[in-house]
Amino acid sequence: MSIHVIGVDAYALGWVGVELRDGAFGRAVLASTLYEIVAGSSGAAVIGVDIPLGMLPDRWRAADTLAADQLGPRRGSVFRVPPRAVWDESDFASANRVCRELTGAGLSRQSWALRPKLLEANAIWERHPGLLFEAHPEVSFRAMAGEPLPHAKKTWSGQARRRELLARHGIVLPDRLGPAGQAPPDDILDAAAVAWTAHRVATGVALSHPSPPEESDSTKIAIWY
């Protein structure tokens, strides 16, 4: 039976997805919402997403610290996810205040900018248990390479290395992707790396930070790779 998975990355205009069938490239898609990709997933066993899934009530998540510790020069690509109550606020000033009250540290505007996509992904995650899994592209690429990547994903060297790693693991991205080719190259590479992890989840070989996942309110929080 064919194993069908999708890896999804958030980008400025919405979401970009890379679909794998039996671990090989199938197609790439663009969508304005994650709901569109899930609705059009045609029975995907696993959808990996590069967005935090699950927040703790009163502290930072262990997953983010553990993942960052593995990335060497790329550790800055992982941001700490603040407690759930922070995301319930409607403006940055209030969210920043709540974050400081609960954790002793402030919230970055970069993190806050992800709020709409984070809330959308978490609503789907809660509604469809076992379908969405959180993955981080740099963690996935590190697992493929066996070491942290020295070059950033927006550099020529960084993109060449990431495309090479994907190809080595059976994911050959074509030069022509149709409408999805309008997405930034690094976001397509990220979606493909997340799809690689989704395939590992579907086949039962994926690992996680932390291991076992952190549990909160009967949910399991982890970054998979």
HELIX and SHEET records of a PDB file:
HELIX    1   1 LEU A   34  ALA A   39  1                                   6    
HELIX    2   2 ALA A   62  ASP A   69  1                                   8    
HELIX    3   3 GLY A   72  SER A   77  5                                   6    
HELIX    4   4 ARG A   84  TRP A   87  1                                   4    
HELIX    5   5 PHE A   92  THR A  103  1                                  12    
HELIX    6   6 ARG A  109  ALA A  113  1                                   5    
HELIX    7   7 ARG A  115  ARG A  127  1                                  13    
HELIX    8   8 PRO A  137  ALA A  145  1                                   9    
HELIX    9   9 TRP A  156  ARG A  168  1                                  13    
HELIX   10  10 GLY A  178  GLN A  182  5                                   5    
HELIX   11  11 PRO A  185  ALA A  202  1                                  18    
SHEET    1   A 5 ALA A  24  ALA A  31  0                                        
SHEET    2   A 5 GLY A  14  ARG A  21 -1                                        
SHEET    3   A 5 HIS A   4  TYR A  11 -1                                        
SHEET    4   A 5 VAL A  46  ASP A  50  1                                        
SHEET    5   A 5 LEU A 132  GLU A 134  1                                        
SHEET    1   B 2 SER A 208  SER A 216  0                                        
SHEET    2   B 2 THR A 219  TRP A 224 -1                                        
END                                                                             
